[in-house]
């Protein structure tokens, strides 16, 4: 069982930057790591959970929540405000009878499918539909 720890994710900036997400908490079966902006409303979050569906299957869920915050000034008072948020939800639905290699293959192919050299990457990054 993995222990909740720092998670370093690399972006796709011209000069890639590593972003370190640090453990925030575990509530129920949902673990959360955050990259703090200094203002909690602007913290980028990654959550992960695993649940047994009770019918011999499991659902492993990973959710990315990346808010964008700007300062808003009203009557001389400046406060941070979320202007938009990007979400990504990944659910792996796995049979309890699946093999370790089958699960590794699935994760590897999902990871590979989002490589910037693959056409699938253009859908979420360039907002282009498939024809």
LINJO-V401100 format. One record per residue. RES is the residue in one small letter. PHI is phi as a letter, one per 30 degrees, with the letter a starting at -180 (none if undefined). PSI is psi in degrees with one decimal (NA if undefined). NEAR is the number of other ideal C-beta (glycine too) atoms within 8 Angstrom. Layout:
RES_PHI_PSI_NEAR ; RES_PHI_PSI_NEAR
This chain:
x_none_125.9_2 ; x_d_144.2_4 ; x_c_138.5_4 ; x_d_126.4_7 ; x_b_176.3_6 ; x_e_145.4_8 ; x_b_118.7_8 ; x_c_120.1_8 ; x_c_135.7_8 ; x_c_130.2_8 ; x_d_-173.0_7 ; x_c_32.0_5 ; x_d_162.9_6 ; x_e_-43.9_2 ; x_c_103.3_4 ; x_e_141.8_7 ; x_c_135.3_7 ; x_d_132.9_7 ; x_c_124.1_10 ; x_c_118.9_8 ; x_c_126.8_13 ; x_c_151.6_9 ; x_e_134.5_9 ; x_c_-55.7_8 ; x_a_173.0_6 ; x_b_115.5_8 ; x_c_118.1_5 ; x_i_-121.9_5 ; x_c_18.7_7 ; x_c_116.8_9 ; x_c_140.4_11 ; x_b_133.4_12 ; x_b_147.9_14 ; x_b_151.1_11 ; x_c_109.4_10 ; x_d_135.4_7 ; x_c_-1.8_8 ; x_j_-17.7_4 ; x_b_113.6_8 ; x_e_-34.2_5 ; x_d_-23.6_9 ; x_c_4.6_12 ; x_d_131.2_12 ; x_d_137.8_13 ; x_b_144.9_13 ; x_b_126.8_14 ; x_c_150.7_12 ; x_b_140.4_10 ; x_b_159.2_10 ; x_b_131.3_9 ; x_b_144.7_8 ; x_d_122.5_6 ; x_d_-5.2_8 ; x_i_-7.8_3 ; x_c_30.4_4 ; x_i_11.4_6 ; x_b_160.9_10 ; x_b_152.9_11 ; x_b_116.9_11 ; x_c_120.9_10 ; x_c_135.7_13 ; x_b_130.2_9 ; x_b_132.8_12 ; x_c_129.8_11 ; x_b_111.7_11 ; x_b_93.5_9 ; x_d_153.9_12 ; x_c_126.8_10 ; x_c_137.8_12 ; x_b_155.1_7 ; x_d_139.8_8 ; x_b_132.0_8 ; x_c_121.7_7 ; x_b_123.9_6 ; x_h_38.8_3 ; x_i_0.2_5 ; x_c_122.9_6 ; x_c_127.6_6 ; x_b_148.5_8 ; x_d_139.4_10 ; x_b_133.9_9 ; x_d_120.8_10 ; x_c_-22.5_6 ; x_a_160.1_6 ; x_b_135.1_8 ; x_c_135.6_9 ; x_b_147.7_8 ; x_b_125.8_7 ; x_c_128.0_8 ; x_b_122.3_8 ; x_c_123.2_7 ; x_c_118.9_10 ; x_c_113.4_6 ; x_b_137.2_11 ; x_d_142.3_7 ; x_d_-19.9_7 ; x_c_1.1_4 ; x_d_151.9_7 ; x_d_160.1_5 ; x_e_-42.8_5 ; x_d_-38.5_6 ; x_d_-41.5_8 ; x_d_-39.9_11 ; x_d_-41.9_8 ; x_d_-44.2_8 ; x_d_-49.9_10 ; x_d_-43.8_9 ; x_d_-40.3_8 ; x_d_-35.2_8 ; x_d_-47.3_9 ; x_e_-46.8_8 ; x_d_-36.2_8 ; x_d_-22.9_9 ; x_c_11.7_8 ; x_d_141.8_8 ; x_d_-16.5_6 ; x_d_-7.2_4 ; x_c_146.8_9 ; x_d_-30.5_5 ; x_e_-31.5_7 ; x_d_-27.4_12 ; x_d_-23.9_7 ; x_d_-56.8_10 ; x_d_-27.5_5 ; x_d_-42.4_7 ; x_c_-2.0_5 ; x_h_44.8_5 ; x_c_133.4_6 ; x_d_167.2_4 ; x_c_137.6_5 ; x_b_NA_2
